[in-house]
Structure formats: C-alpha cells, structure tokens
Amino acid sequence: MAREVTLALLDEIQDGFNQHDVDAILSHFTDDGIWLMARGPDAPEGRRLTGKQEIGEVLRGRYAEIPDMRWEEMRHWVADQTKAISEWVVRGTPTGGEPFEYTGCDLWEFRDGYVTKKDTYWKYVG
C-alpha cells in the first residue's frame, strides 16, 4: 500500500533509529532496499547493505557496540515523492572507546513511500 513521503514520515523513521528499534526501521524499507554506509571497504560507496536482513544485522551490531548512539539536531527536506534529505549530528560512545560526534546527512530514495535507498554521508575530522 502506497503512502506519502512527508516530514512526519522522516521523523518516524528517525525515531526508530534513536529508539534502536530495528524492526520499526526495517518496516520503512522495501524488501530490496539498500543502505550505502558512510564508511566501509567498497569504493567509492563505503559499504553496501542490501535487503532487510543485512541492514538489520548491521544495525543490531551497531547498537550493541554503541548503546548510546543517537541522531540529534535533525532537519529534513522532501524533494518529491521519490527523494528526501535528512541532516543531523550523530553522537555516541562505543563500548570501550572514545565519544564521537559527526555532522552528516542521508539522501533518501522512495518507492510508494518506502525506502529503496539510504545513502549516508558524514564529516570526519581527524
């Protein structure tokens, strides 16, 4: 069932990320959805995750490693019913690691109101 891409929908997706609710996050993706992560071994796109199972596994691992991970100072823009942008600051402290804080954005693509692609970018100072 198709749904509209709105600022409220983007907030709902982001709430899932901040609540570490992997099932809620995945409910917004198509079965064949992809996530291009900001870091990873796959040049030039970072790391490509394909499908809900792979995305869910990575999210569960990330939340276990960074139990206080959160996205703040969130702003969204909806370009049309197929594209949107989110800008944010992500903060957290990995278990046994140092706190981090990155400014970043997600470029979203949708089909019938469900995420087909999440392309993540962030500024890394170091």
Secondary structure, DSSP 4 states (H G I P E B T S, - for coil): ------HHHHHHHHHHHHTT-HHHHHTTEEEEEEEEEEEEEETTTEEEEEHHHHHHHHHHHHHHH-TT-EEEEEEEEE-SSSEEEEEEEEEE--TTS--EEEEEEEEEEEETTEEEEEEEEE----
